[in-house]
Amino acid sequence: MVRVLSAGVGRSGSTWLHNAIMALLRQRYSAPYGDWVDRWDPLQAAHADALVLKVHGASQIGDFTPDIIATCHRDLRDVALSLRDYQKLNTDEDILSSVAWARGCHEEFALRADIDLAYEQMMLEPLGALAALANTLGVDQPDLDRARDVVESWEPLPGDAKHRFDGRPDRWREQLSLELRRAIEIRHADWLVSLGYNVDVLD
């Protein structure tokens, strides 16, 4: 049995990552099983030939020993907007605290990850992201082609504002306050720059 950890950081494309892993493994294996790490059913998993457990935080992993770890990341300024909109965080300090937590989770996952997908690629170039994920999972071209058909048909569910209500990359440029933007850039410039994001406060 192949064991995969879907270690997606919250508000950073973790649902897309987990669903893409499952879409690929359903083509490669006859009986894959996936769920959150805190609610998976060992009895169902016992009959699986691929096991995928999803987590947001490194502390949730417990004694699970994966063969493959997949993670993802997103511009922390867009994470801040997502936290404000979907988790209804009302103060800048609450948002900044959650942004720092998201960064910390990513840094822990990235140290061990076999693949680290950018949110922007998942949203703007999903088939390219899927191909990279397939390569990591050992999924061959025919199975990848079938999974592409599945992924291309994905649309947000009506009323599912938690996922993709407005997931445009760089939305922070239009909707994030200057004060919060500068606070994130000052505190996390090193992380942002290391992952290829522009930081205006350094200009």
ZIDA-V722049 format. One record per pair of residues at least 24 apart in sequence whose ideal C-beta (glycine too) atoms are under 6 Angstrom apart, sorted by the first residue. I is the first residue (numbers start at 1). J is the second residue. D is the distance in Angstrom with one decimal. If there is no record, write none. Layout:
BEGIN
<<I J D> <I J D>>
END
This chain:
BEGIN
<<1 49 5.7> <1 51 5.9> <2 50 4.9> <2 67 5.4> <3 51 5.0> <3 66 4.8> <3 67 4.9> <4 52 4.5> <4 66 5.9> <4 68 4.8> <5 53 6.0> <5 66 3.8> <5 69 4.6> <6 52 5.5> <6 54 4.3> <6 70 5.9> <7 55 5.5> <7 69 5.7> <7 71 4.5> <7 109 4.4> <8 72 4.9> <9 102 5.2> <9 105 5.0> <9 106 4.8> <10 56 4.5> <11 79 4.9> <11 82 4.0> <11 83 5.9> <12 72 5.3> <12 73 5.8> <12 74 3.8> <12 119 5.3> <13 72 4.7> <13 119 4.2> <13 122 4.8> <15 163 5.3> <16 122 5.0> <17 72 5.0> <18 54 4.8> <20 130 5.6> <20 133 5.7> <21 52 5.5> <23 147 4.6> <23 150 4.6> <23 151 5.9> <24 134 5.4> <24 137 5.6> <24 139 4.8> <24 147 4.7> <25 50 4.7> <27 143 3.6> <27 146 4.7> <27 147 5.1> <28 139 4.8> <28 143 5.0> <57 105 5.3> <58 108 4.1> <68 114 5.1> <69 112 5.3> <69 113 4.7> <69 114 5.5> <70 115 5.1> <71 109 3.9> <71 113 4.4> <71 116 5.1> <72 117 4.6> <73 106 5.0> <73 195 6.0> <74 119 3.6> <75 197 5.2> <76 184 5.4> <76 188 5.3> <77 172 3.7> <77 176 5.6> <77 181 5.9> <77 184 5.4> <78 171 5.8> <78 172 5.1> <81 171 5.7> <81 172 5.5> <81 175 5.8> <81 176 5.7> <86 162 5.5> <92 180 5.2> <96 183 6.0> <103 188 5.9> <103 191 5.5> <120 169 4.4> <123 167 5.9> <123 169 6.0> <126 151 5.9>>
END
